[in-house]
Amino acid sequence: MTLPASVTTLPAAVLWDMDGTLVDTEPYWIETEYAMAEKYGGTWSHEHAMNLVGNALLASGDYIRVHMGIDRTPQQIVDELLDGVVARVEVDVPWRPGARELLTDLHAQGVPCALVTMSWQRFVAPILARLPADTFSVVVTGDRVELGKPHPEPYLTAAAELGLAAKDCVAIEDSNTGATSAVAAGCTVLCVPHHVPILEGERRVFAESLSGMDAAGLTRLVTGATGEVRDARNT
C-alpha cells in the first residue's frame, strides 16, 4: 500500500507497550492477585489492582506484600503472579482491537517496531509466539532493565537497540506510568487509555482505540504533537 501524499514522514519506529495496549491481560493479573490474597489470607481491592497498572513487577510485588498484607517476598509474589498469568495466556491471548492490524501495516510500510513492557520474558514469550517472528525488531522486558516505567530507561533502551533517537520514535501506551516513561525518554506518545486514565501533557496525543488505525492514520495523529495535545476522541 502507498501512503497518501498528504501524510508526512512516518515515525522512525513505533515502540509498543504490551499489557493493555497490544493485549488486554490486566484481568489475568487481577484474577491472580485476588487468588493470591485468598490463598494467603490477605486483603485486596480493585483500587489496589489499578495502582499496579504499568508498574515494574518487583515494585508491584513489594506493593502487594505491603497492601495485601501477606508474608511473601516481592520475588516470591512476582513468581507466583507469573505462574498464574502465563497459564492463562497460554490458553488464550486477548488481543486489543486494531493492534495486530496496525502492526501489520507498520511492517508493510517498513516501520520497525519494538515491544517495551514491564512484564518479564517468560510471560511475553507465549504472546510473541502468536505473532510473526519478525513483528518486533527489539523486545525490552522488565527483567532486562534496572529501572522500570515510569523511568525512561525502558524506552531509551528500545530506541538505542534500534539505533535511533527516542525523539524520532512514537510510543503507544495505555497507562500514565507508561506514558510518563516514554515522554521522559523523548518519544511522542499515542495514549489509548483502557483500564486507567492518562493525564494530558506535552507530546501526548489521545485516541479511544487502535481499531481502524493504519500507519498513515497514526502519522497524521501524532504529526506536530510536540508541545501541544491533540485528542482524536473529540474529532
N, C-alpha and C positions, 0 to 999 in steps of 0.2 A: 504494500500500500504506500502511495506517495502522500506526504503531508501537504495540506493546502498551503498556498503561498502566503496566506495571512498569518501562519503560525511562525513565530520567531524561533531562534535556535533552541533545540532540545537541550535539556539539562545534561551535564557531563555524565551523570549517573543518578540512579534513584536508589535510596537507602531505605529499606523496609523494616519497620518493626514487625514482630510476629503476632504475639498474643493480643487479640482484639483488633488487629489490623489485617493480617493475612488470614488468620484463623480465629475463631471465637472459642478459645479454650478456657476462658475465665470461669465458666460454670464448672468445668472439670476441677480446676484448682479449688473453687469454693466448696464443692461437694467433698473433696478430700480433706479440706480444713475442718469442716463440720464433723466428718467421720473421725478425725484425729481427736477433736475435742471430746467426742463421746467415748472414744476408746480410753483416753487417759483422765477422764473426769474433769475436763476443763470447760470453760465457757467461751462462746464465740458469738459474733453478730455479723449481720450484713455490712454494717458500717466499718467494722474492723477489716472485713474482707476487701472492701473497696479501697481502704487505705493502703493496701498492698499492691494495687494495680500498677504495673510498670516498674516496680522496685527490683533491686538486685535480690537474688534468692537468699543469700545469707543474712542480709538485712531483714528480709521478710521472716526468716527463721527466728531471728532474735526478737522481732516484734511479736510473733506468735508465742514464743516462750514466755514473754512478759505478760501479754494481754490475754492469752488463753489460760495462763497460769498452770503450765504443765512442766513436769520435771524431765525435760529433754533438752539436749544441747541444740543450738542452731543447726549444726551439721546433721544431727540425727533427724531433726524436723524436716530439713530440706530433702534428705534421702528418702524419708517416708512419703513426703509430698510427691516427689518424682515417681516413686513406685506407683502411686495411685493414678497420677495423670498420664503416665506412659501407658499403663494398662488400658486406659480409656481411649487414648488417641490411636493405639494400635488397632482398635476395633472400628473407630470412626473419626475421620478428620473433618471438623465442622468449618468449612471454608467461609470466609466473609464474602458477601455479594460483590461481584465485579473484580475481586482481587486477582484471580488467576487469569482472567481475560486481559486485564491491564498488564500483567507480567508478560503475557504472550505478545501483546502489541509492542511493548517496550523492547522485547527481544527482537521482534521483526524490524524495528527501527534502528537496531544496533546500539541501543542504550544499555550499558551494563547495569546490573542490579546487585546490591549487597543486602544480606539479611543481618539486622542488628538487633539482637534480642537479649534480654537478661535471663531467659531460660537457658538451661545447660544442655550440652551436646547430646546427652542420651535422650532428652525429650525432643530435641529438634530433629534428630535423625529419622524417626519414623514419619515425620511430616515431610521432610525433604525427599524421602523415598517415594512419595506420591507425585512428585513433580519431575519434569525432565531434568537430567543430570546437569545440564548447563544453565539452569534457570538463574542461579546466583553465582556470580564470579567470585564473591567473597562471603564468608559466613563468620560473623563475630558473635560469640555466645557469652553468657555471663561468667562462665568459668574460664574464659580466655583473657579477661581484663582484670586489672587490680581494682579499679573504681567503676562502679556501675552507674546507670542512669540514676539521678539527674546530672551526674558529672559528664562532661563532654567526651571522656576517653573512648567510649564505645564507638561513637560516630567519627571521631578523629582517626581511630584505628582502621575503620572500614574505608574511609576515604584514602588514607595513606596506602593501604594494601591494594587499592585500585590505581594508585599512582596519581591521585587527583587531590586538589584542594577542596576542603569541605564546602567552601563558599560557592563552588561551582556545582554542587550536588543538591538534590531535593530529597528530603526525608518525608516519609509518610508515617504518621503516629496517631494513636487513639487516646493517649493519656497526657496529662500536663507534665508528669515526670519525664516522659519520653520527649515531648516537645521541648522542654527546658534543656535537656541534654543536647538535642540536635541544634537548637538555636545557639547554645553556648559554643558548639563546635564551629559554627559559622554557616550552617545549612539554612535554606529556606524550607519551611515545614508545611506540608499539606496536612491539616488537622482534620481527622474524621472521628469525632467523639462517639463513643459507644457506651461503655459502662459508666464512665466518669466524665465530668466536664473538663474542658480545656480552657484556660484563660486566654483572652486575646492579648496580642502583643506584637512587637516588631518581628518581621519575617515569618509571620504565621498567617496562613490562609485557610479557610474553612470550607468543607463540603459535608453534606449529610451522608454521602455514600460514595463508594467507588463504582457502583453499578452504572454501566453505560459509559464509563470514562475510558478514553484511549490516550495514547501518547500525546496526540495533538491537544486534546482537552486538558490534560494535565499541564501541558506547557502554557496554554492560554491562561489557565487559572493562576499559575504562580509567576508569570512574567510581570515584572515591575513590582513585586511584592515587598522588596526591601524597603523598610521604613514606613510601610503602610499595611493595613489589614484589608483584605478583600474577603468577602463572605459569599460563597456560592449558594448558601441556604436561602438567601433573600433576593436572588437574581433570577 
